[in-house]
Amino acid sequence: MQILVNGEHFTTDANSLDELCKTLGFADAKIATAVNGSFVAATARARTRLAEADEIEIVAPRQGG
């Protein structure tokens, strides 16, 4: 299916947000996620199903100052 990840077109076979995060290398990372503008907690990613044309945002914290 075709989705947007951080504004970029992306093709995936992932069915859930959790699967997508693992595919993208964020399996154990501390990240914030949103689907179509709505925040998705880490505990809800496995039950959050993806659909064609969903807009996913994945944000990782940065260190520095």
N, C-alpha and C positions, 0 to 999 in steps of 0.2 A: 504494500500500500504506500501511497505518497503522503508524507506529512511534512511539516516544517519544524526544524529543530533550531532554535535560536535564530530564526529568520532565514535559514537555508533549507532548500528543498532536500528531502532525504527519503530514500526508499527503504522500507523495512518489512520484515516478516514478523516482528514482535507483536504479540497480542496485548501485552500489558505495559504500563509505564516502567515497571520493575524490569521486565525483559529488555526494554529499550535501553535503560540505564546500564544494564550489564553489557549489552552489545557495544555500547559506546565507551566502555572501560571505566564506568563509575560504580562498579559493584559494591565496593567497600568505602567509597568516598563520602565525605560529608557534603551534601549538596542540597540546594533548594530546587523544587520542581513546581511547574505549573502547567496545566492543560487548558488551552483556550482562555487564558487569563485568570484561571482559578487555581490558587495554591493547592498542592497535593502533598500531604505529610508523608514522611518516609514509611510510616506504618500502613498507609493506604495505597502505595504504589502497586503492589501485587494485585489488588482488586480493581485498579483503575484501568479499564479497557481502552485501547486506542481505536480510532476510527479514521477512515480516509479523510484527508485534509485537516486533521487536528493540528493545532499550533502548540508546540511544546517548548517550554523555556527551562533550561538547566543552568543553574548558577552555582559556581564553586566559590567559597570564600577566598579572599586574598590576604596575604600577610604583608606587612610593611607599614611605612608611615612617612 
